Amino acid sequence: MDNAGFAQRAEAAETRIRELFETTPCARNDHLSHRFGADIWLKREDLTPVRSYKLRGAWNAMNKVRAQDPDQNLFVCASAGNHAQGVAYACRQLGVRGVIFMPVTTPQQKIQKTRIFGGDWIDIQLVGDYFDDTLAAAQAHCAQAGGHFLAPFDDVDVIEGQATVAVEALRQMGAPDIVIVPIGGGGLSAGMVSYFRERSPDAEFILVEPRGGRSFWAALANGGPVTLEQVDSFVDGAAVARIGALPFSMLSDTPRDNVFAVSEDRVCATILELLNVEGIVLEPAGALSVDVLEDLRDRIAGKRVLCVTTGGNFDFERLPEVKERAQKYQGLKKYFILRMPQRPGALREFLEMLGPNDDIARFEYLKKSARNFGSVLIGIETEAPENFKVLFGKMDVAGLTYRDITEDKALSEFLI
C-alpha cells in the first residue's frame, strides 16, 4: 500500500463519518493520571452508536464503494462481534442490503444486537462452529450474489476509516507523547500509526495484545503474518489467530520493545476498576490500553498519554467470570483439593482454621467410595493475599494434605 497522502485521506474519511455520528469524547482522566503520575487521556470509542470503533471502517469502506459503483447495494461480512454490528448499522443508515455471517456458536446477545442495529436491511446467517467455516461461507455467498465483501481489518478503506480515531484525538488533545492502542487484526493500529507519522511524528506508539493471542508479536518474529495454533478467545475483540497482511505491512517496522502482551486475568481486574471507580463499561479488548499502564509506569511518568478504549460491548452475564478471574489474579481467591479424614469433627477443625475475612465460596465433597479419607473441592475468597499464607500454614501444621489448583487450567476447567 502507498502511504503517501494517507493523513489527507483519513481526514476526508473523518468528514464522511460526521454524517453518521458526533466526535467521540477524548478527555483527561484524573483517576488514572494521579495513579500513574502521567497526563492520561482516554479516547472513548466505547461511546460510538455501536459502542466500538468498528463502525468507522465499515462506514468509510461502504461509502467509497458506493461512490465508485452506485449500483452496489449488497455488502457481506463474517463476524461474531463488533464488525458485524458496525456493518449492520451502516447498512441501515445507507439503505443497502447486508448479509452477515456468524458462527452457530455466537451468543444470542450479539446476534440480537446486530439485528437491532441493521433492522430489515440485513440478513443474519448462522454457519459453522468455527470462524474459518463462517468466513468461507460468507466469501462464497458474496461471490455468488455479486456483493462486496467487507473485511474487518485487511482493507485499505477500512484502515482509513479506523484512522479517524487519530484525526479526532489529535484535534481534541493536541500532540501526545505516547499513544497506546490495542492490536488484534491490526486495522485500527495501522490507521492510527500511519496518520500520526504524518501529522505528529514525534508520538511514540505502544501496541497491546492479549497474552493468549499474540499474532502481531509472532508476525514480527516470523517476518510476516503467521497463524497461531492456539488462541485464548477471552479478549475476543483483539485475540485473532493471524494479523492482517496489509496492516502488518504498515506496522512491520514497530520496535519489539513497543509491543506488550497483558494477562487476561489482569484485564478483568482493570475492567472492574474502571466500572467501580469511573463508571466506564468496557469489553476486555477495550480495557487493554488502560491495563498495560501498569507495565509502563516508568516509561510514561510525566508524559502526555493517549489510551484508546476501543469498545464497550460487554455482556453482563460475563461479570461473574470477570470478577472471579480478577480475584484470582489479585490473589484474593483460590481453589484447592483437600484430603480430609473421615472422622467426626474433622470438618469443624478445618473451619476453625479460617480467618475472620476468609469466606467459603465453593465446597464440594468428592468422595466416591468408603475410605478413611475423602477429597473436598474448596474455593476460598479473602480480602488480602497474605491471608492464604496464614491459612496454608495452619493446614501444614495440622498435617493436612491439599493441592492448590487455582492455576491448573485443565483441572480448573474440569472441576470449576
C-alpha positions in Angstrom: 0.0 0.0 0.0 1.2 3.5 -0.9 1.0 5.5 2.4 1.6 8.9 0.6 -1.2 11.2 1.4 -2.7 8.8 4.0 -3.4 11.5 6.5 -5.3 13.6 4.0 -7.5 10.5 3.1 -8.1 9.8 6.8 -9.2 13.4 7.3 -11.6 13.0 4.3 -12.9 9.9 5.9 -13.5 11.7 9.2 -15.6 14.3 7.3 -17.7 11.4 5.9 -18.1 9.9 9.4 -19.6 13.2 10.7 -22.7 12.3 8.6 -23.2 9.3 10.9 -22.3 10.3 14.4 -20.6 13.0 16.5 -17.0 13.0 17.6 -16.4 10.6 20.4 -15.1 12.1 23.7 -11.4 12.4 24.4 -10.7 13.7 27.9 -8.1 13.7 30.6 -8.8 11.0 33.2 -7.9 12.3 36.7 -8.0 8.9 38.4 -5.5 7.3 36.0 -3.4 10.4 35.8 -3.0 10.5 39.5 -2.4 6.8 39.8 0.4 6.6 37.2 1.9 10.1 37.6 1.2 11.0 33.9 -1.2 13.1 31.9 -3.5 10.3 30.7 -6.3 10.9 28.2 -9.0 8.4 27.1 -10.4 8.3 23.6 -13.8 6.8 24.3 -14.6 4.6 21.3 -16.9 2.7 23.6 -19.3 5.6 23.1 -20.0 5.3 19.3 -23.5 4.3 18.3 -22.5 0.7 18.2 -20.1 1.0 21.2 -16.9 0.3 19.3 -14.7 1.9 16.7 -15.6 -0.7 14.0 -18.4 1.4 12.6 -15.8 3.9 11.3 -14.1 1.5 9.0 -17.3 -0.1 7.7 -18.9 3.3 7.0 -15.9 4.6 5.2 -15.4 1.5 3.0 -19.1 1.3 2.1 -19.3 4.9 1.2 -16.2 4.7 -1.0 -17.5 1.5 -2.7 -20.9 3.2 -3.4 -19.1 6.3 -4.8 -17.3 4.2 -7.3 -20.3 1.9 -8.0 -23.6 3.5 -7.1 -25.4 0.3 -8.2 -23.7 -1.8 -5.5 -26.4 -2.5 -3.0 -25.2 -5.7 -1.3 -22.5 -5.9 1.3 -21.4 -9.2 3.0 -19.2 -9.8 6.1 -18.3 -12.5 8.5 -18.1 -11.6 12.2 -19.3 -12.6 15.6 -18.8 -9.2 17.2 -18.2 -5.5 16.7 -17.5 -5.6 13.0 -20.9 -7.3 12.4 -22.7 -4.6 14.4 -20.8 -1.8 12.6 -21.7 -3.2 9.2 -25.3 -3.7 10.3 -25.7 -0.1 11.5 -24.1 1.3 8.3 -26.4 -0.8 6.1 -29.5 0.6 7.7 -28.1 4.2 7.5 -27.2 3.8 3.9 -30.3 1.9 2.9 -28.4 -1.0 1.4 -28.7 -4.8 1.9 -26.3 -6.6 4.1 -25.7 -10.3 4.8 -23.9 -11.0 7.9 -22.5 -14.5 8.5 -21.9 -15.5 12.2 -20.8 -18.8 13.7 -23.6 -21.0 15.1 -21.9 -20.7 18.5 -22.4 -16.9 18.6 -24.1 -15.8 21.8 -27.7 -14.7 21.3 -27.0 -11.3 22.8 -24.6 -10.5 20.0 -27.0 -11.8 17.3 -29.9 -9.7 18.7 -27.8 -6.5 18.9 -26.7 -7.0 15.3 -30.3 -7.5 14.3 -31.4 -4.4 16.1 -28.7 -2.2 14.5 -29.5 -3.5 11.0 -33.2 -3.9 11.2 -34.9 -5.1 8.0 -31.8 -4.1 5.9 -29.8 -7.1 7.0 -30.0 -10.9 6.9 -28.1 -12.9 9.5 -26.8 -16.3 8.5 -25.5 -18.7 11.2 -23.0 -21.0 9.6 -20.2 -23.2 11.1 -19.0 -24.0 14.5 -15.6 -22.2 13.8 -14.9 -18.8 12.3 -12.9 -20.2 9.4 -16.0 -22.1 8.2 -18.1 -19.0 8.7 -15.7 -16.9 6.7 -15.5 -19.4 3.8 -19.4 -19.4 3.6 -19.5 -15.6 3.6 -17.0 -15.3 0.8 -18.7 -17.9 -1.3 -22.1 -16.3 -0.9 -20.6 -12.9 -1.7 -19.0 -14.1 -4.9 -22.2 -15.9 -6.0 -24.5 -13.0 -5.2 -22.3 -10.3 -6.6 -21.9 -8.4 -3.4 -18.9 -6.5 -1.9 -17.1 -8.3 0.9 -16.2 -6.1 3.9 -13.1 -7.4 5.6 -12.8 -6.4 9.3 -9.2 -5.1 9.0 -7.4 -6.2 5.9 -8.8 -3.5 3.7 -7.3 -0.1 2.8 -10.7 1.8 3.1 -11.4 0.1 6.4 -8.0 1.2 7.7 -8.6 4.8 6.6 -11.9 4.8 8.4 -10.3 3.5 11.6 -7.6 6.2 11.4 -10.3 8.8 12.0 -9.9 7.9 15.7 -6.4 9.6 15.4 -7.8 12.5 13.4 -10.2 13.4 16.2 -7.9 12.7 19.1 -5.1 15.0 17.7 -7.6 17.8 17.3 -9.1 17.2 20.8 -6.0 16.8 23.0 -3.1 18.2 20.9 0.1 16.2 20.3 0.5 13.2 22.7 3.9 11.9 23.7 2.7 8.3 23.8 -0.3 6.6 22.1 -1.4 3.2 23.4 -3.6 1.1 21.1 -4.8 -2.5 21.3 -3.9 -4.6 18.3 -5.7 -7.6 17.0 -6.2 -7.8 13.2 -4.3 -4.5 13.0 -6.7 -2.2 11.2 -7.0 0.4 14.0 -3.3 0.4 14.9 -2.2 0.6 11.3 -4.5 3.5 10.6 -3.5 5.5 13.7 0.2 4.9 13.3 0.1 5.9 9.7 -1.8 9.1 10.5 0.4 10.2 13.4 3.5 9.6 11.3 2.4 12.4 9.0 0.7 14.8 11.4 2.5 14.2 14.8 5.7 12.2 14.0 7.2 12.5 17.5 4.4 10.5 19.1 5.6 7.1 20.3 3.2 4.1 19.8 2.7 1.2 22.2 0.7 -1.7 20.8 -1.0 -4.1 23.2 -2.1 -7.7 22.7 -3.7 -10.2 25.0 -1.3 -12.8 26.1 -3.4 -15.6 24.6 -3.4 -14.1 21.1 0.0 -12.6 20.2 -0.4 -12.7 16.4 1.4 -9.4 15.9 4.4 -10.5 18.0 4.5 -13.8 16.1 4.4 -12.0 12.8 7.3 -9.7 13.9 9.3 -12.7 14.9 8.5 -14.5 11.6 9.0 -11.6 9.3 5.4 -11.8 8.1 1.9 -12.9 9.3 1.7 -16.3 10.7 -1.3 -18.3 12.0 -1.3 -19.1 15.7 -2.0 -22.7 16.6 -4.0 -21.8 19.7 -5.8 -18.6 20.7 -7.4 -17.7 24.1 -10.7 -16.1 22.9 -11.5 -14.3 26.2 -10.4 -10.9 24.8 -12.5 -11.6 21.8 -12.1 -8.1 20.2 -8.3 -8.4 19.9 -7.5 -12.1 20.1 -7.0 -13.1 16.5 -5.1 -16.1 15.1 -3.5 -14.0 12.3 -2.8 -10.3 11.9 -3.9 -8.9 8.5 -1.3 -8.8 5.7 -2.0 -5.1 4.9 -1.9 -3.9 8.5 1.3 -5.8 9.1 3.0 -4.2 6.1 2.2 -0.8 7.6 3.4 -1.8 11.1 6.3 -4.1 10.4 8.9 -1.6 11.5 7.4 -1.4 15.0 10.2 -1.9 17.6 9.6 -5.0 19.6 10.1 -3.0 22.8 6.9 -1.2 21.9 4.7 -4.4 21.7 3.3 -5.6 25.0 1.2 -8.6 26.0 -1.1 -8.5 29.0 -2.7 -11.2 31.2 -6.4 -11.9 30.5 -6.9 -12.2 34.3 -5.4 -8.8 34.9 -7.6 -7.3 32.2 -10.5 -8.5 34.3 -9.2 -6.5 37.3 -8.9 -3.4 35.1 -12.5 -3.8 33.8 -13.8 -4.0 37.4 -11.7 -1.0 38.4 -13.0 1.2 35.6 -16.6 0.1 36.2 -16.5 0.6 40.0 -14.3 3.8 40.2 -15.1 5.6 36.9 -18.5 4.1 35.9 -16.9 3.1 32.5 -18.2 -0.1 30.9 -15.5 -1.7 28.7 -15.2 -5.1 27.0 -12.0 -7.0 27.5 -10.3 -5.6 24.3 -11.5 -2.1 25.2 -9.6 -2.3 28.5 -6.2 -3.4 27.1 -4.8 0.1 26.6 -5.6 1.0 30.2 -4.4 -2.3 31.7 -0.9 -2.0 30.1 -0.3 1.2 32.0 0.8 -0.9 34.9 3.7 -2.2 32.9 4.7 1.3 31.6 4.9 3.3 34.9 8.5 4.4 34.5 8.1 5.0 30.7 5.0 7.2 30.9 5.9 9.2 34.1 5.3 12.8 33.4 4.2 12.1 29.8 1.1 13.1 27.9 -0.5 9.7 27.1 -3.5 8.8 24.8 -5.2 5.5 25.6 -7.8 4.3 23.1 -10.7 2.4 24.8 -11.8 0.5 21.7 -15.2 -0.9 22.8 -17.8 -1.3 25.4 -19.9 -4.3 24.2 -19.7 -6.1 27.5 -22.3 -8.8 28.2 -23.0 -8.5 31.9 -23.7 -12.2 32.1 -19.9 -12.5 31.9 -19.5 -10.3 35.1 -19.2 -13.3 37.5 -16.4 -14.8 35.3 -14.7 -11.4 35.1 -14.9 -11.0 38.9 -13.5 -14.4 39.5 -10.6 -14.0 37.1 -9.8 -10.7 38.7 -9.8 -12.1 42.2 -7.6 -15.0 41.1 -5.1 -12.5 39.6 -5.1 -10.4 42.7 -4.5 -13.4 44.9 -7.9 -13.0 46.6 -9.4 -16.3 45.6 -8.0 -19.8 45.4 -9.3 -23.3 44.8 -7.8 -26.3 46.3 -8.5 -30.0 46.8 -8.2 -31.1 50.4 -7.7 -34.6 51.6 -9.9 -34.7 54.7 -10.0 -37.5 57.3 -13.4 -39.3 57.5 -14.0 -38.9 61.2 -16.3 -36.8 63.4 -15.0 -33.2 64.0 -12.6 -33.1 61.0 -14.6 -30.6 59.1 -15.1 -28.4 62.2 -11.3 -28.4 62.8 -10.7 -27.2 59.3 -13.4 -24.4 59.5 -11.7 -23.2 62.7 -8.5 -22.6 60.7 -10.3 -19.9 58.6 -9.6 -16.3 59.4 -12.3 -13.7 60.0 -12.0 -12.4 56.4 -11.9 -15.9 54.7 -15.1 -16.9 53.0 -16.0 -20.3 51.6 -17.3 -19.7 48.0 -17.3 -23.4 46.9 -17.5 -26.6 48.9 -17.9 -30.0 47.1 -17.4 -33.4 48.6 -15.7 -35.6 46.0 -15.5 -38.9 47.9 -16.7 -41.8 45.7 -16.1 -44.9 47.9 -15.8 -45.9 51.6 -12.3 -44.8 52.6 -10.6 -43.3 55.6 -10.1 -40.1 53.7 -12.2 -38.1 51.2 -11.4 -35.3 48.8 -13.1 -31.9 49.1 -13.0 -29.2 46.4 -12.9 -25.9 48.2 -13.0 -22.3 46.9 -11.9 -19.6 49.4 -12.3 -15.8 48.9 -10.5 -13.4 51.2 -9.6 -9.7 51.5 -5.8 -9.8 51.3 -3.5 -12.3 49.5 -1.4 -12.8 52.7 -4.4 -14.4 54.4 -3.8 -17.5 52.3 -0.2 -17.8 53.6 -1.7 -17.9 57.1 -4.4 -20.4 56.2 -2.0 -22.8 54.4 0.5 -22.5 57.3 -2.2 -23.7 59.7 -3.1 -26.6 57.4 0.5 -27.6 57.1 0.9 -27.6 60.9 -2.2 -29.8 61.2 -0.7 -32.3 58.7 -3.5 -31.8 56.1 -2.8 -32.8 52.5 -4.0 -30.4 49.9 -3.3 -29.3 46.3 -3.8 -25.7 45.1 -5.4 -26.0 41.6 -6.1 -22.2 41.1 -3.5 -22.0 38.2 -4.1 -25.6 37.0 -6.0 -24.8 33.8 -7.1 -28.3 33.0 -8.3 -29.2 36.5 -9.9 -25.8 37.0 -11.9 -26.1 33.7 -13.0 -29.7 34.6 -13.9 -29.1 38.2 -14.8 -25.5 38.5 
